Amino acid sequence: MKKNPFSQLFEWVFESRVGGVVINLILLPILCMCALLLPPISLPYRIMAYDYDQIGRGGGSISDPDGTQVTFLPEGIERSFQVKMNAIPRSIFLEGSASDGSLLKAAESIPPNLVMKSPFYNIDLWGDMPTDLIVTVPIPNEAEPYGTLDLYSWDNETESWEWVPNRKIIQEDRIEAELEYLPDSVVVMQTHAVHPNVSTNYSPDHTLLEGIENSLVEINPQGLYLESEGKIVGEVPTLPAELENISLNILPTVRNWADESAVRSDLADNLLIDPAAREKHIQTLVGLVEGYNYQGIDLDYRGISPDLKNEYTSFLEQLRDALPANKQLSVRVELPQQVSEDQWETGAYDWRAIGRIADTVKLPTSPNPKAYAPGAEMDKMLDWAVGNINRYKLQLLLNTHSTEQTEGVTRDVPYDKALEPLGNATLIGGVAGENVVLPGQPLGFTLAGVQASTGVQFDSPSGTYWYAYIDSNDNQHTVYLENAASIARKLQFVAQYHLRGVAVKDLLNKNNDTRILEVVQKFLELVIPPVESNYSVVWRIKNGDDGVIAEEVVNLRDPNYNWTAPEVEDTYSIEAAISSSQDSSVAVPRGTVVVLIATLTPTPTPTPAPTDTPTPEPPTPTPTPTDTPTPEPVVEEEPAQLAEAPAEQPAEAPAAPAVAPPAPGVGNVPFGYGIQADPRGNTAANIGHLHTLGFNWVKFQMAWKDVEPGQGGYSWGMWDEIINAYNANGIQVMLSIPKAPDWARPPGDDRSVEGPPQDSALYAQFVAHVAARYPGRVQAIEVWNEQNLWYEAGGRGRINAGTYTNLLQLSYNAIKSVNPDMIVISGALTPAGNVGDLATDDIDYLNQMYANGAKGHFDVLGAHPSGFLCPAMGQWTTVTAEEAGGDPGHGTFTNRHHSWCFLGTMEGYRNVMVANGDSAKSISPTEFGWAVSGNPQPGYEYARDNSPEEQARWIVESYQWGKQAGWVGPMFLWNLDYGVTAASTELANFGIIGKPAYNSLAGMPK
C-alpha cells in the first residue's frame, strides 16, 4: 500500500536528525514563549506591573493612606487588569520635581483661575480600560468655600487639564466622581472667578441704550427658525452700526419657537429621527456660520421628547465635529426638575454630554422668586449643576421681564406693564379729560391703583420687590418686579459659583428698569453693586409750552400730591411716573392729568404803603456743627442729611475756650490697622487690597433686619462665606450691628428711618447668636451705630441715652455669656451738636451714657471722629482755613466745636472716660475719614475743598497719631470700596481705591 505523503513528512520530521533540530531549537522555544507571553501567565504584564494591584472581573478598589480611593464596579470590567495609584505631595508637584520631571509641564500649565488644594494622585493602568468606577477624594484642609471646589485631571496624551464631573458630599467631607473611564490622574482644585461673559438677544425693535458698548461680550441676533426636513427659515437682522463697531462675539440663535407662539417640539423631534434631515440641518448651520463669519451658533430647541435624549446628544456631537474648531457652540438646556435631595431630571438634555460637547451651556433660572433665598432651589440646583457641567461653561439665563402669578398661572410681563395695576395719574374729585379749575384752587392727585394694592413690598431673602392686588373679577394677582435689585441678587449666584457669566434676555428693551444696565456694566468689572430700591412717584407739572414748572418726588406708599393752581391762565399737564429710586430721570410714565385755569375778572386792589425792613437778629452762638453727619455705611436710600446749623458764628467771633489735653494712658485693646468694606463687594479682591495695604482688621455693617427678617428665621449664608474668607486670610473681623427688623420695632416709630427694637432683649439675643456662631472668626462686635442721630434712633424725638445704655448692658452680658473672648465695642456716636429733636451733642450723649450705667458694659468705646474740613492734627479751637485749605466761611472756622475735627472728637471722648474712671479702656474709631469730591452731593459741599492729596496725608497722620497715643484701639477707615460699589453716591467720596490715599497707606510704615 502506498504511504500517505503527509505521514511520510511527519515521520521524517520526528525521526530525522534535521527534524529533531527544528523541534528542539525552534518549535519548542516558540511554544514556551507563547505560553509565557499569552494569558493566563502573561509574563511581561506580570513583570511590568509587579507593584500594581490586580482587579478581577468581580471588581475591587485601590486606595491611598489619606483616604483617596478608586472603586471599580463589576459592571464595567470585561477582563482583569492591573492598576496602581501614588500620591505626589502638592509642594513637590508644584515645584516640578515630581517623578522624572515628566509632570513639570502639568505644574506649569495650571490655569490662573485654579488653585491646587490636594496632592496629585497619579493613576496607572495596565490592561483594558474599566467603564464603571467611582473616585473618592477627601476634601482638603483650608479648601473653603466647598461649593467652588472641583476635580481636575492632567491628560497625558493632550497635555492639558481636563475637568472631571463630581459631587461634593459635605456631611462626609469628601468629593466623589462616578465615571465611565479611568482618568490618568485626579486633583482637587479651588476655582476662582473669571472675566464673565455677558450676552443678550437682539431684535430690530430693541433700542440701543447709552453705555451698551461697555455691557456686552456676546450678542445673539434673533430671527432664525427650525423648519421641516432640517431647513432653517427667517433671517438674521442687521446689527446697528453701534454694535458692529465694537468687539462682540456674534452667535445668531436658531429656535423651534417664536415669540407669542407655541413651541414646535414636533419639528425638533422629526429632525432627530431623520438622519438625512439631521445632516442637512448641520450643513446649513455650518454654512451659516462660515458664510457670515459668525463666531458660532446658539441653539435654543425646546420641548424635545425625553425618548430622544441619545439622538439629541448624537446630533450635537455631529454638529460640533462639523463646525470649525475656532467656532463656538452654545446650547440652551431646560430647567431641571428635582426628584430627590441630590437627583434632578433633565429630560432630553444629557447635561454631562452637552457639557462635554458645547462651549457654552445656557441654563434657565427659576420663575419663582422664592427660589433665590439662601439655601433654596437655586442654590440646590447650582450645587448639582456645577458637578455635571464645567462651571466655566455655564451661563445663567436671566429675564428682565417681571413675573405675574394668578390662579396658579405664571406669565412674563414687561417691567413697564408690571407697574400698570398701580394706576394712572388721577385728579382727586376730578373727571377724565380736561379739568377746569380756578386760580389758587388747591388740587390733589394720586395713583388710584396703589390704594387697592398691598403697595410694593420687599422680600429680603430673595432680594425681590413685589405687590399684590385684586382685579375687577375678585382674582388676586401677585406681581414680582424684575429690577436692578433682583438682577443684582441673581448675579450673586454667578459670583458665588464662579460661573462663565449670564445671558440677559431683552437687556436692550427700553422699558426695563434702566438701572439694570448699570448693574450689568459693573458685573463685567467683577463687581456686583448693592442695589436698594425705594419706589416713589415723580410728579411733574408742565405749562402749555411744555416747560417744567414744578417737580416733587413722594413715596409710592403714599402717592398723593398736592398742588395749588397758579394765578396765570394756562393749560397745565400733571404727569406721574414711578421710579425705583429717587432719580426722576429714570421713571416709568403713569399717565397725565390736564387742567385748565379758568379766566377770572381781576379786582383792583389798593397799592400798599411801603414799610421798613426790620434788621435781623444776630445768630445764636450755640455751637451746633451738623454740616454733614457721618454717612451711613450701608448703601440705602437715607433721609436727607442734617442741614448745617444756622447758628454759625461770624468770622470775627471770639476764639473757642482752650481745652485741656487728655491724660496719657494705655488702653486695654491694642492698636490695629482696619478699614470698612462693602460686604456685597468683591471679597477676593478686597482681601487682596487689605494685604496690599498691610491692614489686619476689616469692618462690616451687618444689618440685623437682613439676617433675621422674620423672627427666628436667619439668613447666614453670605456672612458665613465672607467671614470664613477673611478669617482664612488672617484678617480680624469687626461687625457693626444696627437696624432692627420691622417685626421688632415699637409701634408708632418712624419706619422710613432705622431704629432700635421695642424690647432691647431681642437685640441682645441676636448679637449673642452672632457671637456664638463665629467664635475665633469674628473678633469684635459694635453694639448699634450713631444712636445720637434721629434716623438711627427710630425717628425725631426718640433719641434716648438711657434706652440705648440698657440695650448696651443687655447685649454686653449676652455676648460675654456665649463668647467671653469677643470684644464688645459701644455704638459709635456721630460728631454733632444739639439740634433739637434731630441730634444730641455726642459728648453730652456720652456723659448721659455713663450717668445711666454704661461703665463696665463695653470693652472699647466706639467713635466716629470724622475730619470734615479740618486736618488730622488740627485743633478745633484754633484751626484756620489756611491750614485746611478750605472755605473760611465754613462752620469749622466760624462755629467752633470739637466735632468738626478728628482730634477734637477723640480727645473729647478721652476726657469724658478719664473723668468717669475709665481711663484704662481704649477708644476705637470705627469710622473716620475725609470726603473728596469735585461734584459733591447736597450736604457734602465741603468735600470740594478737600484735595485727594490732603485726604491721603490726613489719613496717614491719623493712623500714625493713633499708634502713638497708647489709648487708641483698632482704627477703621471709612472706606475701602464704596467708590466701586456705590460710585454715584456720597459714600464714594470717602472710598480710597484708585486715589492717592491707597498708595500712601500701602507705603506707610506699620
Steps between C-alpha positions, in 0.01 A plus 500: 500500500630840407584724797318830558744783419396694814581201720838468326574866577391449859735200543788693345451797732498293815751229402758688294785692644392825338151460637633465852692823465187682375291369788752556778653828395210680330157353562525425870649846590222669304237301684662585835514870415135498402408334826686768695377797299135406458233472773473371755876538574565828308860528621579857376174621645596347836853637488398855403210510748673330789398779744149543360178379658309247294130560451297201388162483333336509842624855555714651771669821607830675555561766762749746644573526873331844508166341405497563125351196330407367157230234502451286187149361457454154345262638236788691338760220486534261204829341607742542787755782498779646712484848651691711750470848652764713663455841664748778427494770769379836380824687577714248312266498203485879476879521517514274195727250675249214495597169336754539216391852417230382263236686702680835485279614214191402698611720790580788268170469312260547793267783390505817714137446601584164663689449826624151585371387841576126518789272407534394136360145489669327207316190368663238273305227323631181341229324306156580366332827603217453756177683419323525835688635802481743791783732607482633857731775631490653850433875502838658583555733791467875436291441188196714574262589354420141411248601233780622275720190523541281192688192387747526213719248317823549305457326165838356404406464134368854438722654769214706636290527815154347463205561728355188666126473585452474876279566797584630845372294794557761767363303793756227426778746415576350159474556126373215287510441125300228324681445168491286187877515458811500720676837493881516488495698823273697729552822697269715717508859375353813654340702221502878472288743303588574140407802291126447448336453162190719467269450205153604396258442216447760229193580290438799272249645748765529770640840588871550555550657840782729596797302628399172337845471343639454852241241599533209256745236389263306275178573312246248368296639208152347477313412182601147395258210546511125454273379221407153377759269338786679674451833323553838666269789418512870584796733499751651739423868555768749405670630810509876558830670425552563872517124559695414187771749594578338833669168564214258559464128447199456270320166537158504334232296674305224324169410669211259460264761643410861435391778733132478600463156335516137607821296509527281188634190674386291203752672273785419736386141556460433126844643436664268751344179365583579135875456426473674164320802647750512784796503260338771289432709809860469619638604162263800493615611846867464409446688174326780688787540746773484238316703236444800728813448711301475820687393812267205543138391532253507790238221515173542689298184429226443756250228580702211352360158589697339786500178296737673255772584751762286324402635157530860618842429652612334176376800299702740715812284468466498120445876494803564721717282274374679189556852635852643465701462819513878551120539489285480812200282569254640755213277615201584718371224726168484684459578869544164681245360745614380840398141571700440820749678723788448256328394177350716224309396190627664180271347238651488151806694607794285612679763703831317529515430131390850400752649741772293335393597145396866520714806571217671688197352673220747572296412805156657562427632846193431707198731450422461871656791694510287815756278326767766552498501879819359656493119500189487282443350154765697309775416748407131491478491122834676445673275756387211282555675165868585553564132567359400163617786277827687528409821682709698252255397226180586690316822420190592701203624298347801673177668397444875515124441492305498823283207609127498569326212676122453511285189545805275480619644167834679465574735211773743397408867500720787374613722784293803393188282463562346843456845655171576322267355770636761740288749307525814292521863605158607629360833618324435827140599448566580133381346177673337209626733231544876548415636846415868544616645832521843658821694564631431849284186533667219704517177300584145597637226276564130559562161343169332570625146454745526789218528751350174372829308529737389773750763387846393390653268759855363532581134558849511647601131467433497125588865435164548326256790494135403458142612545156340483162632389144378435362547149140583403414128501623460859807303387822561690812583301851498642758695300871440556694796360819421312718801562863584563480370858367156401746471208786586736379230739500243219845606383625405844443137401736545206764642733432246774547202270762657269288441190588607146251786507143595412270534204257783575179476301386830348777702660454750215131555575450869577206422730716317756606641833781711354731431794531138385749610236714671764504179706607293198776748415642469851469123483734498201755658735451208743296725729141438604384835638254491787169637380217622715171613349287770655191513284366850457265707285645788306244778451589756235302813403534639146352817359350546156846549347606160635730664750544333839393741773498262797609149596461299818593143592281320756510151644292249303338384824337842524476613137288808555618837373355840587527798267347844497382624163697812403348839427626494141243386249638202311457130436712285729597133476557309822707191420566203726777244468619214722868476586688228686729770637491873567627566148213654304683460168457122501133479598229302317213729381163443667277741318414871487218719632423822308356801685392837360519807719174695457506870413388733779425870487767663711396722791723805548666530838658806660877527492636429847715759668868408526630385837848489645687171480583389854861431585549125566622381835855363508522120501508313826860409594420145611747267322301245304727373221276265309626582153519139395435224748705195423326309219349161563745224406229309309379590154138585558268785430566713806311798637640838409817594686464746786537847363792709620392666820371853455687596814836569339717770652614787281863488396601750768345293781717456811723193509371187668620433855813294543448130566732300720678215319393153615697310756752250361439131549504152353179347370379146560473403130805555281518728199428349158469606136145451372267614225130460421404306185173436324390144591336475159819602320767273350623296796809355331607840365444673834705243687776569251464873565532453877816295451640769271418769756651292779178522704397231749138601578187536288162642602162407354158628590269203555143629496292299748191538280676326207618200699178444700226645276242281674527416868707183541571470125870564435684557171868440575617379157673814370651577838638149550684525169635850560615439856657164413689657209648784706575272792683257269716789384602608848283812517311584820133587461290762679123502447293811561141385562216760478157514326222309674260307275144632479361213706712613797442876470262681738165614366491863399867551421604635162541202265652720229818508711687244707439441867552270799263223612215547742657233723877539537523135602415397143806685370715350773378156400595564138853627568550200728408275206766677294762465773422130544506430125839655427733426796858570398387624157341829606710685755277797585136614493390862502166540678290729276610806304468879539218477753512877565344564155126493438519269198680232701282544809158435346402851396487858622478539874599139572869553585541362853834419663330302777324271256821441309700434816251230602542338157880518541490342847281209389703445185834501683383239749343285227811505279738424786281211619554312172839637391709656778782579255285719277593871514187708561515854358240757598301645211701787354342843533491737207677835544223758537367783713157522661249542215154484656346157456737409214832454680658509844850631554722192502697596813178585683360163392812319620469663842136388509606142419734499799229653719268213399751225587696434180826452687598136520281403206740549212862408438575781257328833438391547138555836327434659159753785499439634148734771378261708288711805399762468774850346470570186701707680759301823488379636837135595479553806718767657278503335154494749213362486148856539370608180680203311361507653153128561522222756496551748790123522537462134589382410849839349586637854529191707579308274738774327693410167652695182578304291249640677194844342558632145531725586792236703680255210504759243611643716777153612612390136546822417683443780749148370575634148554776622733246704697288187545787277612524314168850614400624141459273433204576559135305714255452346156419731206263261326446751220713802407620668185488803273267545204635611161283589201506744211121481478375420850146404592285746700621515859855400403607825335808521722639197311579734209757681720685180595756390243588131442852579621367651823277198551801270463721704734239543772404131504866399538552759777196375690622138495847608611355706783272216610788254514699735724212610726496181707126504570377454143383154395440373146431788257257442212522734206175580318532353236671259257275419203176698499651706219464179298173362633316831550680733262215748458435559872663705772649175636744504208646832618670315785620194305875465445530252212655684208591804712839620635395391850520135392865517402586719798353245741664208321839671538443620856731332754296267720 
